[in-house]
């Protein structure tokens, strides 16, 4: 009996010791005059951030109008004086201005949503012979343009095609020509002169199957040319003489020339495109 009692006491002590070890340690004593620290709340696991970018515009579906813009690569800088010795000309690269993108955007706006307007990509040199033709006794620019359009749209499958190309106009009162998009300064010495922007571009529509020209090429500068004959000047063309770039290469970084050119091009396109597209 004594032995059984001893065994029972030993088991009791063992159980009490194990229970004591399993209990959490009592909180540390907090000195008088201080508050107990607050328990730190666990932060919820953060979810991976996702950047919500707008979906890029798609050009899926049937193509009604394939647009081929060929005006936004070069900016002409022309200085015109009294004699041939006072004439200067330079072409400046302005692809960063996004003028060809602007042309496509204005065609989409004029055609209306859901029309199926698609930009047609083409090799950079595709229109080189058309923009800078070799001297020839007889030349058919219309036939040349049709040939190029056939080549760059061979697999496009659009109902019709529209080219927006450079047009060569003549500066009134001179024998000088203004081709495409650019700026000129006409002066007599350093006292009298003026600076103007110009945007001579031509829009041509082709049948998507036969490549016949549906409507005659339309010179977007025609309205201004007619108006100037009555003493009316387009305010979008007028610039301060100080804006004229000297040297000519400074044109590419000129915000005044870039913004003025974009505004002039938009105004021209927004006048001709709606009636051309039947709106």
Secondary structure, 3 states (H helix, E strand, C coil): CHHHHHHHHHHHHHHHHHHHHHCCCCCCCCCCCCCCCCCCCCCCCCCCCCCCCCCCCCCCCCCCEEEEECCCCEEEEEEECCCHHHCEEEEEECHHHCHHHHHHHHHHHHHCCCCCEEECCCCCCCCHHHHCCCCCCCCCHHHHHHHHHHHHCCCCCCCEEEEEEECEEECCCCCCEEEEEEEEEEEECCCEEEEEEEEEEEEEEEECCCCCEEEEEEECCHHHHHHHCCCCCCCCCEECHHHCCCCHHHHHHCHHHHHHHHHHHHHHHHHHHHHHCCC
